[in-house]
């Protein structure tokens, strides 16, 4: 199971940063299962989003560099701020309402996007649209 909340790092069950490391949750037919999961603050990944035209609604999305699973989403103002777990490797994409998606370093697609290693220190990745 994946857990997310605004301003905190997204984690999988057991506090894992990747689906393959998630703790299995058993649910029996006709029964209820409860799983409490703490969400860590994580490491700040932020940057500016520069556009030539009028700024429209945009988001920066982080995807697990191996599985492609969504690892975080941030709304864009003049910039963005995501919280991710130290040790994660992600590929970042900026989605704008009136422009095609832009991968980090203007890569053609997910496979070509440069992975970003999240450490304990803040990370800055800017986008030029």
Residue frames as a rotation matrix with the C-alpha (Angstrom) as fourth column:
UNK 1
0.580 0.815 0.000 0.00
0.815 -0.580 0.000 0.00
0.000 0.000 -1.000 0.00
UNK 2
-0.483 -0.708 0.516 1.17
0.689 -0.670 -0.275 3.52
0.540 0.223 0.811 -0.74
UNK 3
0.389 0.536 -0.749 0.65
0.886 -0.440 0.146 6.41
-0.251 -0.721 -0.646 1.70
UNK 4
-0.525 -0.532 0.664 0.85
0.699 -0.715 -0.020 10.12
0.486 0.454 0.747 0.85
UNK 5
0.527 0.640 -0.559 0.05
0.808 -0.582 0.095 13.47
-0.264 -0.502 -0.824 2.41
UNK 6
0.720 -0.206 0.662 0.83
0.253 -0.811 -0.528 17.05
0.646 0.548 -0.532 1.41
UNK 7
0.553 -0.573 0.604 4.19
-0.714 -0.700 -0.010 18.27
0.429 -0.426 -0.797 2.69
UNK 8
0.278 -0.453 0.847 5.48
-0.624 0.585 0.518 14.79
-0.730 -0.673 -0.120 3.66
UNK 9
-0.682 -0.584 -0.440 7.34
-0.722 0.444 0.531 12.04
-0.115 0.680 -0.724 1.83
UNK 10
0.495 0.800 -0.340 5.24
-0.849 0.529 0.009 9.37
0.187 0.285 0.940 0.12
UNK 11
-0.618 -0.702 0.355 5.98
-0.762 0.646 -0.049 5.86
-0.195 -0.301 -0.934 1.42
UNK 12
-0.064 0.517 -0.854 4.87
-0.418 0.763 0.493 2.30
0.906 0.388 0.167 0.85
UNK 13
0.879 0.464 0.110 3.71
-0.302 0.364 0.881 0.04
0.369 -0.808 0.460 3.70
UNK 14
0.661 -0.660 -0.356 6.47
0.749 0.548 0.372 -0.52
-0.050 -0.513 0.857 6.20
UNK 15
0.645 -0.378 -0.664 7.96
-0.045 -0.886 0.461 2.90
-0.763 -0.267 -0.589 5.44
UNK 16
-0.117 -0.715 0.689 9.62
0.720 0.417 0.554 1.73
-0.684 0.561 0.466 2.22
UNK 17
-0.215 -0.055 -0.975 10.49
-0.388 -0.911 0.137 4.14
-0.896 0.408 0.174 -0.56
UNK 18
-0.640 -0.039 -0.767 9.90
-0.756 0.209 0.620 1.56
0.136 0.977 -0.163 -3.31
UNK 19
0.395 0.914 -0.097 7.08
-0.899 0.406 0.163 -0.87
0.188 0.023 0.982 -4.04
UNK 20
0.279 -0.332 -0.901 9.45
-0.156 0.910 -0.383 -3.88
0.948 0.247 0.202 -4.14
UNK 21
-0.761 -0.633 -0.142 10.47
0.083 0.122 -0.989 -3.17
0.644 -0.764 -0.040 -0.53
UNK 22
-0.214 0.773 0.598 6.94
-0.819 -0.475 0.321 -2.63
0.532 -0.421 0.735 0.79
UNK 23
-0.878 0.034 0.478 5.64
-0.330 0.681 -0.654 -4.75
-0.348 -0.732 -0.586 3.66
UNK 24
-0.710 0.656 -0.257 2.90
0.145 0.493 0.858 -7.15
0.689 0.572 -0.445 2.60
UNK 25
-0.681 0.604 0.414 -0.51
-0.700 -0.371 -0.610 -6.37
-0.214 -0.705 0.676 4.08
UNK 26
-0.913 0.380 -0.152 -2.85
0.315 0.890 0.331 -9.34
0.261 0.254 -0.931 4.50
UNK 27
-0.531 0.839 0.118 -6.57
-0.821 -0.475 -0.316 -8.78
-0.209 -0.265 0.941 4.30
UNK 28
-0.909 0.270 0.317 -8.90
0.264 0.962 -0.061 -11.74
-0.322 0.029 -0.946 4.75
UNK 29
-0.660 0.723 0.207 -12.19
0.157 -0.136 0.978 -11.89
0.735 0.678 -0.024 2.86
UNK 30
0.335 0.937 -0.095 -15.00
0.394 -0.048 0.918 -10.27
0.856 -0.345 -0.386 4.82
UNK 31
0.370 -0.298 -0.880 -12.61
0.911 -0.068 0.406 -8.85
-0.181 -0.952 0.246 7.44
UNK 32
0.948 -0.119 0.296 -11.13
-0.061 -0.978 -0.200 -5.46
0.313 0.172 -0.934 8.13
UNK 33
0.231 -0.932 -0.281 -7.40
0.962 0.262 -0.078 -4.80
0.147 -0.252 0.957 8.32
UNK 34
0.999 0.022 -0.046 -5.85
0.032 -0.973 0.227 -1.69
-0.040 -0.228 -0.973 9.88
UNK 35
0.185 -0.980 0.077 -2.38
0.968 0.168 -0.184 -0.44
0.167 0.108 0.980 9.08
UNK 36
0.913 -0.012 -0.408 -0.99
0.126 -0.943 0.308 2.68
-0.388 -0.333 -0.859 10.70
UNK 37
0.267 -0.843 0.468 1.90
0.948 0.144 -0.283 4.26
0.171 0.519 0.837 8.80
UNK 38
0.394 -0.256 -0.883 3.99
0.320 -0.862 0.392 7.24
-0.862 -0.437 -0.258 9.89
UNK 39
0.751 -0.158 0.642 4.95
0.604 -0.230 -0.763 9.60
0.268 0.960 -0.078 7.09
UNK 40
0.014 -0.840 -0.542 8.44
0.861 -0.266 0.434 11.09
-0.509 -0.473 0.719 7.36
UNK 41
0.507 0.086 -0.858 9.33
-0.124 -0.978 -0.171 14.67
-0.853 0.193 -0.485 6.41
UNK 42
0.620 -0.324 0.714 11.88
0.754 0.496 -0.430 13.35
-0.215 0.805 0.553 3.89
UNK 43
-0.471 -0.846 -0.251 14.35
0.602 -0.516 0.610 15.42
-0.645 0.136 0.752 1.89
UNK 44
0.417 0.601 -0.682 13.31
-0.059 -0.731 -0.680 18.58
-0.907 0.324 -0.270 0.09
UNK 45
-0.537 -0.426 0.728 13.51
0.758 0.136 0.638 18.39
-0.371 0.894 0.250 -3.70
UNK 46
0.460 0.689 -0.560 12.66
0.409 -0.724 -0.556 21.79
-0.788 0.027 -0.615 -5.16
UNK 47
-0.620 -0.696 0.362 13.33
0.684 -0.254 0.684 24.12
-0.384 0.671 0.634 -8.01
UNK 48
-0.385 0.434 -0.815 12.15
-0.418 -0.869 -0.265 26.88
-0.823 0.238 0.516 -10.27
UNK 49
-0.079 0.408 0.909 9.82
0.841 0.517 -0.160 26.38
-0.535 0.752 -0.384 -13.20
UNK 50
-0.504 -0.196 -0.841 10.53
-0.167 -0.933 0.318 28.96
-0.848 0.300 0.437 -15.89
UNK 51
0.054 0.591 0.805 8.09
0.870 0.368 -0.329 29.54
-0.491 0.717 -0.494 -18.73
UNK 52
-0.896 -0.375 0.236 8.18
0.442 -0.713 0.544 32.01
-0.036 0.592 0.805 -21.64
UNK 53
-0.409 0.841 0.354 4.43
0.077 -0.355 0.932 32.40
0.909 0.408 0.080 -21.74
UNK 54
0.029 0.562 0.826 1.80
-0.865 -0.401 0.303 33.03
0.502 -0.723 0.474 -19.11
UNK 55
-0.920 -0.366 0.144 2.21
-0.381 0.740 -0.554 30.56
0.096 -0.564 -0.820 -16.25
UNK 56
0.108 0.953 -0.284 -0.60
-0.693 0.277 0.665 28.04
0.712 0.125 0.690 -16.28
UNK 57
0.678 0.194 0.709 -1.44
-0.687 0.510 0.518 25.25
-0.261 -0.838 0.479 -13.88
UNK 58
0.175 -0.685 -0.707 1.47
-0.530 0.540 -0.655 22.84
0.830 0.489 -0.268 -13.63
UNK 59
0.893 -0.017 0.449 2.75
-0.383 0.494 0.781 19.98
-0.235 -0.869 0.435 -11.47
UNK 60
-0.179 -0.923 -0.341 6.12
-0.891 0.299 -0.341 18.36
0.417 0.243 -0.876 -10.99
UNK 61
0.870 0.484 0.093 5.88
-0.488 0.818 0.306 14.59
0.072 -0.311 0.948 -10.68
UNK 62
-0.277 -0.937 0.212 8.54
-0.953 0.297 0.066 12.24
-0.125 -0.183 -0.975 -9.31
UNK 63
0.788 0.465 -0.403 8.61
-0.541 0.836 -0.094 8.65
0.293 0.292 0.910 -10.57
UNK 64
0.517 -0.612 0.598 10.65
-0.204 0.590 0.781 5.78
-0.831 -0.526 0.180 -9.12
UNK 65
0.018 -0.614 -0.789 13.59
-0.937 -0.286 0.200 5.48
-0.349 0.736 -0.580 -11.53
UNK 66
-0.903 -0.384 0.191 13.34
-0.321 0.901 0.293 1.69
-0.285 0.204 -0.937 -11.67
UNK 67
-0.616 0.715 0.330 9.63
0.615 0.699 -0.365 0.85
-0.492 -0.022 -0.870 -11.53
UNK 68
-0.773 0.346 0.532 8.06
0.229 -0.630 0.742 4.06
0.592 0.695 0.408 -12.81
UNK 69
0.050 0.800 -0.598 5.74
0.964 0.118 0.238 4.15
0.261 -0.588 -0.766 -9.77
UNK 70
0.372 0.173 0.912 4.61
0.060 -0.985 0.162 7.61
0.926 -0.005 -0.377 -8.73
UNK 71
-0.223 -0.567 -0.793 6.77
0.870 0.251 -0.424 8.77
0.439 -0.785 0.438 -5.81
UNK 72
-0.362 0.124 -0.924 5.50
0.627 -0.701 -0.339 12.31
-0.690 -0.702 0.176 -5.32
UNK 73
0.025 0.442 0.897 3.54
0.881 -0.433 0.190 15.22
0.473 0.785 -0.400 -6.78
UNK 74
-0.417 -0.145 -0.897 3.93
0.638 -0.749 -0.176 18.96
-0.647 -0.646 0.406 -6.22
UNK 75
0.702 0.637 0.318 1.86
0.701 -0.540 -0.466 21.85
-0.125 0.550 -0.826 -7.52
UNK 76
-0.395 -0.871 0.293 3.85
0.914 -0.404 0.030 24.61
0.092 0.280 0.955 -9.19
UNK 77
0.709 0.381 -0.594 3.71
0.386 -0.914 -0.126 28.32
-0.590 -0.140 -0.795 -8.41
UNK 78
0.689 -0.626 -0.365 6.92
-0.720 -0.533 -0.445 30.03
0.084 0.570 -0.818 -9.47
UNK 79
-0.534 -0.823 -0.196 8.61
-0.756 0.568 -0.324 26.89
0.378 -0.024 -0.925 -8.21
UNK 80
0.533 0.671 -0.515 7.82
-0.340 0.727 0.596 23.56
0.775 -0.142 0.616 -6.61
UNK 81
-0.394 -0.617 0.681 8.68
-0.908 0.145 -0.394 21.62
0.144 -0.773 -0.617 -3.45
UNK 82
0.504 0.437 -0.745 8.53
-0.332 0.894 0.300 17.83
0.797 0.096 0.596 -3.10
UNK 83
0.097 -0.481 0.871 9.46
-0.956 0.198 0.216 15.67
-0.276 -0.854 -0.441 -0.13
UNK 84
0.616 0.005 -0.787 11.14
-0.409 0.856 -0.315 12.36
0.673 0.516 0.530 -1.00
UNK 85
0.959 -0.226 0.170 13.01
-0.033 0.505 0.862 9.72
-0.281 -0.833 0.477 0.97
UNK 86
0.152 -0.973 -0.171 16.81
-0.927 -0.201 0.316 9.71
-0.342 0.111 -0.933 1.16
UNK 87
-0.554 -0.443 0.705 18.12
-0.180 0.890 0.418 6.88
-0.813 0.104 -0.573 -1.01
UNK 88
0.473 0.773 0.422 15.36
0.348 0.277 -0.896 7.15
-0.810 0.571 -0.138 -3.61
UNK 89
-0.843 -0.538 -0.021 16.27
0.167 -0.297 0.940 7.50
-0.512 0.789 0.340 -7.27
UNK 90
0.203 0.979 -0.015 13.60
0.440 -0.105 -0.892 9.35
-0.875 0.175 -0.452 -9.22
UNK 91
-0.737 -0.228 0.637 12.95
0.672 -0.357 0.649 10.76
0.079 0.906 0.416 -12.67
UNK 92
-0.385 0.542 -0.747 11.20
0.314 -0.685 -0.658 14.14
-0.868 -0.488 0.094 -12.67
UNK 93
-0.565 0.318 0.762 8.61
0.775 -0.114 0.622 15.47
0.285 0.941 -0.181 -15.13
UNK 94
-0.745 0.390 -0.541 6.85
-0.037 -0.834 -0.551 18.84
-0.666 -0.390 0.636 -15.25
UNK 95
-0.444 0.718 0.537 3.30
0.894 0.313 0.321 18.73
0.062 0.622 -0.780 -16.59
UNK 96
-0.885 0.176 -0.431 1.78
-0.117 -0.980 -0.161 22.02
-0.451 -0.092 0.888 -17.71
UNK 97
-0.019 0.986 0.167 -1.87
0.146 0.168 -0.975 22.52
-0.989 0.005 -0.147 -18.61
UNK 98
0.848 0.425 -0.315 -1.13
-0.176 -0.335 -0.926 23.98
-0.499 0.841 -0.209 -22.06
UNK 99
0.176 -0.845 -0.505 2.19
-0.976 -0.085 -0.199 22.44
0.125 0.528 -0.840 -23.02
UNK 100
0.546 -0.049 -0.836 3.58
-0.120 0.983 -0.136 18.94
0.829 0.175 0.531 -23.54
UNK 101
0.971 -0.233 -0.050 5.18
0.106 0.235 0.966 17.32
-0.213 -0.944 0.253 -20.46
UNK 102
0.470 -0.882 0.025 8.87
-0.550 -0.315 -0.774 18.13
0.690 0.350 -0.633 -19.97
UNK 103
0.818 -0.304 -0.488 11.23
0.517 0.762 0.391 15.55
0.253 -0.572 0.780 -18.47
UNK 104
0.698 -0.644 -0.312 14.28
-0.041 -0.472 0.881 16.64
-0.715 -0.602 -0.356 -16.45
UNK 105
-0.358 -0.906 -0.227 17.01
-0.141 -0.187 0.972 17.89
-0.923 0.380 -0.061 -18.81
UNK 106
0.106 0.538 -0.836 14.50
-0.892 -0.320 -0.319 17.84
-0.439 0.780 0.446 -21.70
UNK 107
-0.832 -0.352 0.429 14.74
-0.199 0.911 0.361 14.07
-0.517 0.215 -0.828 -22.12
UNK 108
-0.722 0.533 -0.441 12.45
-0.494 0.049 0.868 12.49
0.484 0.844 0.228 -24.71
UNK 109
0.376 0.857 -0.351 10.74
-0.321 0.476 0.818 10.12
0.869 -0.195 0.455 -22.27
UNK 110
0.896 0.058 0.440 10.96
-0.442 0.213 0.871 8.28
-0.043 -0.975 0.217 -18.94
UNK 111
0.798 -0.589 0.123 13.77
0.582 0.808 0.094 5.97
-0.155 -0.003 0.988 -20.07
UNK 112
0.149 -0.768 0.622 15.92
0.689 -0.371 -0.623 8.87
0.709 0.522 0.474 -21.30
UNK 113
0.745 0.194 0.639 15.31
-0.222 -0.831 0.510 11.13
0.629 -0.522 -0.576 -18.27
UNK 114
-0.344 -0.939 0.012 18.29
-0.188 0.057 -0.981 11.63
0.920 -0.339 -0.196 -15.98
UNK 115
0.411 0.478 -0.776 17.70
0.650 0.443 0.618 9.93
0.639 -0.758 -0.128 -12.61
UNK 116
0.060 -0.314 0.948 18.03
-0.549 -0.803 -0.231 12.16
0.834 -0.506 -0.220 -9.56
UNK 117
-0.228 -0.221 -0.948 19.49
0.615 0.723 -0.316 10.59
0.755 -0.655 -0.029 -6.41
UNK 118
0.589 0.472 0.656 17.83
-0.267 -0.652 0.709 11.88
0.763 -0.593 -0.259 -3.25
UNK 119
-0.411 -0.746 -0.524 20.22
0.468 0.321 -0.823 12.22
0.782 -0.584 0.218 -0.34
UNK 120
-0.008 0.395 -0.919 19.80
0.993 -0.109 -0.056 13.86
-0.122 -0.912 -0.391 3.07
UNK 121
-0.670 -0.272 -0.691 20.72
0.238 -0.960 0.147 17.34
-0.703 -0.066 0.708 1.79
UNK 122
0.369 0.868 -0.332 18.16
-0.058 -0.335 -0.940 19.31
-0.928 0.366 -0.073 -0.24
UNK 123
-0.501 -0.419 0.757 18.20
0.694 0.328 0.641 18.82
-0.518 0.846 0.126 -4.01
UNK 124
0.029 0.479 -0.877 17.46
-0.302 -0.832 -0.465 21.51
-0.953 0.278 0.121 -6.61
UNK 125
-0.627 -0.096 0.773 16.20
0.667 0.445 0.597 20.65
-0.401 0.890 -0.216 -10.10
UNK 126
-0.359 0.460 -0.812 14.95
-0.343 -0.874 -0.344 23.49
-0.868 0.155 0.472 -12.30
UNK 127
-0.103 0.403 0.910 12.69
0.837 0.529 -0.139 23.24
-0.537 0.747 -0.392 -15.35
UNK 128
-0.658 -0.034 -0.752 12.67
-0.342 -0.877 0.339 25.52
-0.670 0.480 0.566 -18.41
UNK 129
-0.028 0.742 0.670 9.45
0.587 0.555 -0.590 25.14
-0.809 0.377 -0.451 -20.39
